[in-house]
Amino acid sequence: MSVNFYAVTPTHPAAEDSEDPGLHIGQSTGTSRFLLRAHDEPKLKSWASWSDLLQRPDVTIVSGSGYTLTFEELARDVTSRTDSRGWHLTPRHVHRPNHRPEYFADAQGFEFCRTAFH
C-alpha cells in the first residue's frame, strides 16, 4: 500500500472536491524508499528545496486520505532507509540499471520523479 503526500500552500490550495489536494510531495510505501515528486515551478528538485518549502508557516502537509502531519513526521519517512523492523527499504527506479530519464537522484541521494504519479 502507498500513501501520497501533498503541500497545501497559498499558491497551491487544496480543491474542495479533493481532485487537487495540493502540490504533490511524493509517495511512501511500506517496502520502498520515499519517492519525491520534482516540480519545475516552484523549483523543487532536491530534498533541501522541499525542506525549505515544507517548513514555512503558511504550508500544511496532508496525506492523500486527509490527515495532516508535521514536517518532522514527514521528514522521518522521507529520510528513512529501514522499516520499523530494521529491514532495508528498497531503492526506487533511480538506481535500476535502465531507469527512465524522468527518474533522478538529487545531490544527497534522494529519489525523484519528474512526471506525475500516484
C-alpha positions in Angstrom: 0.0 0.0 0.0 1.2 3.5 -0.7 0.4 6.9 0.7 0.8 10.2 -1.3 1.6 13.4 0.4 0.8 17.0 -0.6 1.8 20.5 0.4 -1.1 23.0 0.7 0.3 26.4 0.1 -1.2 29.8 -0.7 -0.3 29.2 -4.4 -1.3 25.6 -4.3 -4.5 25.3 -2.3 -6.5 22.1 -1.9 -9.6 22.0 -4.1 -12.9 21.5 -2.2 -13.7 18.4 -4.3 -10.4 16.7 -3.4 -9.5 16.4 -7.1 -6.4 18.5 -6.4 -5.2 18.1 -2.8 -2.3 20.5 -3.3 1.3 20.3 -4.6 2.4 16.6 -4.8 5.3 16.0 -2.5 5.7 12.3 -3.2 4.8 8.8 -2.1 5.6 6.4 0.7 5.3 2.7 0.6 5.9 0.0 3.2 8.9 -1.6 1.5 10.5 1.1 -0.7 12.2 4.4 -0.1 10.2 7.6 -0.4 9.8 8.8 -4.0 9.7 12.6 -4.2 8.0 14.5 -7.0 10.1 17.0 -8.8 8.5 20.3 -9.9 9.9 23.0 -12.2 7.6 25.7 -10.7 8.3 26.2 -7.9 11.8 24.8 -8.4 11.6 21.6 -6.3 14.3 19.2 -7.4 16.1 18.4 -4.2 15.2 17.4 -0.6 16.8 20.6 0.5 14.4 22.7 -1.5 11.4 20.7 -0.4 12.6 21.0 3.2 12.7 24.8 2.9 9.2 25.0 1.5 7.6 22.5 3.9 8.9 24.3 7.0 7.2 27.6 6.1 4.4 28.6 8.5 1.9 29.0 5.6 2.3 25.4 4.4 0.3 22.4 5.6 1.3 18.8 4.8 -1.5 16.4 4.2 -1.8 12.8 3.2 -4.0 11.6 0.3 -6.5 10.4 2.9 -6.7 13.8 4.5 -4.7 13.7 7.7 -2.2 16.4 8.4 1.3 15.9 9.7 4.3 17.9 10.8 7.4 18.5 8.8 9.3 16.3 11.3 6.9 13.4 10.8 7.2 13.6 7.0 11.0 14.0 7.2 11.3 10.8 9.2 9.5 9.0 6.4 11.5 10.7 3.6 14.9 10.1 5.1 14.2 6.6 6.4 16.3 3.8 4.9 15.0 1.0 7.0 11.4 -0.1 8.0 10.1 -0.5 11.5 11.7 -4.0 11.7 15.1 -2.7 10.7 14.9 -4.1 7.2 16.4 -2.1 4.4 13.9 -0.3 2.2 14.3 -0.9 -1.5 15.6 1.9 -3.6 13.1 3.0 -6.3 13.6 3.3 -10.1 16.6 5.7 -9.9 19.1 3.0 -9.0 17.9 0.5 -11.6 20.4 -0.1 -14.5 17.9 1.0 -17.2 15.8 3.6 -15.4 13.8 6.0 -17.5 15.0 9.6 -17.7 12.1 11.0 -15.7 13.8 9.5 -12.6 16.8 11.0 -10.9 18.6 11.4 -7.6 19.5 14.8 -6.0 23.0 15.5 -4.6 22.0 13.8 -1.3 20.8 10.7 -3.0 17.0 11.3 -2.5 15.0 9.8 -5.3 12.7 11.9 -7.6 10.3 11.5 -10.5 9.8 14.4 -12.9 6.3 13.3 -14.1 3.0 12.9 -12.2 2.5 9.6 -10.5 0.0 8.1 -7.9 
